[in-house]
Protein backbone atom coordinates (compact mmCIF):
# COMPACT_ATOMS: atom_id res chain seq x y z
CA UNK A 1 0.00 0.00 0.00
CA UNK A 2 1.16 3.49 -0.66
CA UNK A 3 2.18 5.88 2.06
CA UNK A 4 -0.45 8.40 3.02
CA UNK A 5 -0.53 11.58 5.03
CA UNK A 6 -3.67 11.54 7.11
CA UNK A 7 -4.77 14.50 9.19
CA UNK A 8 -7.67 14.82 11.57
CA UNK A 9 -8.50 18.47 12.15
CA UNK A 10 -10.75 19.84 14.81
CA UNK A 11 -11.21 22.08 17.80
CA UNK A 12 -9.76 19.66 20.31
CA UNK A 13 -13.16 18.35 21.40
CA UNK A 14 -13.84 14.75 22.38
CA UNK A 15 -15.50 14.03 19.01
CA UNK A 16 -12.40 15.17 17.11
CA UNK A 17 -10.04 13.20 19.35
CA UNK A 18 -12.26 10.14 18.96
CA UNK A 19 -12.02 10.36 15.16
CA UNK A 20 -8.23 10.55 15.44
CA UNK A 21 -8.15 7.39 17.59
CA UNK A 22 -10.51 5.54 15.24
CA UNK A 23 -8.46 6.50 12.18
CA UNK A 24 -5.32 5.21 13.89
CA UNK A 25 -7.08 1.94 14.70
CA UNK A 26 -8.43 1.54 11.15
CA UNK A 27 -5.02 2.21 9.58
CA UNK A 28 -3.36 -0.27 11.93
CA UNK A 29 -5.93 -2.98 11.16
CA UNK A 30 -5.38 -2.46 7.42
CA UNK A 31 -1.60 -2.44 7.73
CA UNK A 32 -1.47 1.02 6.17
CA UNK A 33 1.79 2.86 6.62
CA UNK A 34 0.67 6.43 7.23
CA UNK A 35 1.62 9.55 9.04
CA UNK A 36 -1.50 10.31 11.09
CA UNK A 37 -1.61 13.81 12.53
CA UNK A 38 -4.05 15.60 14.77
CA UNK A 39 -4.32 19.36 14.31
CA UNK A 40 -6.32 22.11 15.96
CA UNK A 41 -5.12 24.66 13.41
CA UNK A 42 -8.28 26.51 12.36
CA UNK A 43 -6.44 28.05 9.39
CA UNK A 44 -5.90 24.54 7.93
CA UNK A 45 -9.60 23.78 8.33
CA UNK A 46 -10.46 27.01 6.49
CA UNK A 47 -7.92 26.22 3.74
CA UNK A 48 -9.65 22.89 3.15
CA UNK A 49 -12.99 24.67 2.82
CA UNK A 50 -14.56 22.57 5.56
CA UNK A 51 -17.73 23.89 7.14
CA UNK A 52 -17.83 21.60 10.19
CA UNK A 53 -15.48 19.51 12.25
CA UNK A 54 -13.98 17.08 12.71
CA UNK A 55 -12.33 16.96 9.30
CA UNK A 56 -10.46 13.97 7.91
CA UNK A 57 -7.94 14.91 5.23
CA UNK A 58 -5.92 12.43 3.19
CA UNK A 59 -2.91 13.77 1.31
CA UNK A 60 -4.19 17.31 1.86
CA UNK A 61 -7.70 16.65 0.53
CA UNK A 62 -10.78 16.76 2.75
CA UNK A 63 -12.55 13.40 2.49
CA UNK A 64 -14.88 13.60 5.49
CA UNK A 65 -16.26 16.36 7.67
CA UNK A 66 -18.67 16.75 10.52
CA UNK A 67 -19.06 13.10 11.46
CA UNK A 68 -17.32 10.24 13.22
CA UNK A 69 -17.92 6.98 11.36
CA UNK A 70 -17.17 3.61 12.92
CA UNK A 71 -13.89 1.77 12.34
CA UNK A 72 -15.34 -0.43 9.57
CA UNK A 73 -16.48 2.60 7.54
CA UNK A 74 -13.12 4.28 8.10
CA UNK A 75 -11.35 1.14 6.90
CA UNK A 76 -13.37 1.25 3.67
CA UNK A 77 -12.53 4.93 3.20
CA UNK A 78 -8.83 4.44 3.90
CA UNK A 79 -8.72 1.45 1.53
CA UNK A 80 -10.06 3.62 -1.27
CA UNK A 81 -7.30 6.18 -0.80
CA UNK A 82 -4.46 3.77 -0.07
CA UNK A 83 -4.59 2.18 -3.50
CA UNK A 84 -5.04 -1.30 -2.15
CA UNK A 85 -7.46 -3.62 -0.55
CA UNK A 86 -5.21 -5.32 1.95
CA UNK A 87 -4.38 -8.94 1.18
CA UNK A 88 -6.98 -8.91 -1.59
CA UNK A 89 -5.29 -6.14 -3.57
CA UNK A 90 -4.36 -8.47 -6.41
CA UNK A 91 -8.00 -9.60 -6.77
CA UNK A 92 -11.37 -7.96 -6.55
CA UNK A 93 -11.36 -6.02 -3.32
CA UNK A 94 -12.54 -7.94 -0.32
CA UNK A 95 -15.69 -6.54 1.22
CA UNK A 96 -14.17 -6.58 4.70
CA UNK A 97 -10.83 -5.00 3.73
CA UNK A 98 -8.52 -7.71 4.97
CA UNK A 99 -5.15 -6.84 6.33
CA UNK A 100 -1.95 -8.14 4.69
CA UNK A 101 -1.34 -10.14 7.89
CA UNK A 102 -4.52 -12.11 7.09
CA UNK A 103 -2.98 -14.07 4.21
CA UNK A 104 -3.00 -17.80 4.62
CA UNK A 105 0.04 -20.02 3.99
CA UNK A 106 -0.72 -20.37 0.28
CA UNK A 107 -0.88 -16.56 -0.11
CA UNK A 108 -4.65 -16.38 -0.43
CA UNK A 109 -7.08 -14.43 1.67
CA UNK A 110 -8.13 -16.20 4.84
CA UNK A 111 -11.19 -14.04 5.51
CA UNK A 112 -13.37 -16.44 3.58
CA UNK A 113 -15.13 -13.73 1.59
CA UNK A 114 -12.78 -13.73 -1.43
N, C-alpha and C positions, 0 to 999 in steps of 0.2 A: 504494500500500500504506500501511497505517496505521503510525504510529510506535509502536514497542515499546520497553519497557525490558526488557533481557535481562541476567540476572545468572548468572554461574557462581560457585558457592560451593564452597570446599574447604579443605583443610588447607595448601595451598601445594605439594603434591607434584607430581611430573611429570605424573601422570595428569590432575590438575585443570587444570594449565596447558595441557596438550594439548587438553582439551575447550574451553577458552577460545579457543585459536587456531583450532580447527576451527569453532567457532560464528562467529567473526569471518569466516572464509573463506566459510562457507555464506551468511551474511547479505550479504556483498559480491557473491557470485555471483548471488544473487537480486535484488540491487538494493534490499534492505530498508534503510530508514533507521531505525537503532536505536541506542540508547545501550547499549553492551555493557560491563558491569562485571565485574571479578573481585574477589571478596571472600573473605577468610579469617576473617570474623567468625562464630565458632561460634554465637553467640546467634541470628544470622539463620537458620542451618541448623536450630537447635532450633525457632525460631518457625515455620518451614515444615513441621515435623514429619518431616523427612527422617531416615532411619535409616542411610544410608550416603552417602559422597561419591565423586565430585563430584555436585553438584546443579545442574541447569539450571532456572532460574526465569524465567518470562515474565510480565511485568506483575504480579510479586509472587506468582505461583502456581507451585509446583513441578510441572514437567512431565516431569522425567527425573532419576533418581538412581542412583548406583552403577555407571554404565557410561559408556563413551566410544564412541558410534556413529561411523560414518564420515561424511564430508561429505554424501554423497547422502542418508543417513537424516536427518541434521540439516536438510538443505534441505527435505525433506518435512515435518518437524515444524515448522520455522519458517513454511513456507507455510500450514499449518493455522492458526497463530495470527496471521498477518499479515493475514488477510482477503483474500488474493489469491493467484493462481497465476502471478505473473509476467506475461508478455505474453499468456498465455492466460486472464486473469482475466475476460474478457467471454464466454468459451466454457466448455465443460467443461474442467476443469483438466487441463493437460498432465501426462503421467506422468513427465516429467523436470524439471518445474518450471523452465521457461524464464525467463530474465531479461528485463526490459523492453528491454534493449539488443539482444535477439535478434529483434526485429521486422524483417520485411523491408520493402521500399519501399512495398508496398501496405498495410502495417499488419498483415499476418497473421503468424502464427508461422513462423519459419524452421527450427524444429527437425525438421520433417517428421513429427512424431507427432500433430499436431492436424489 
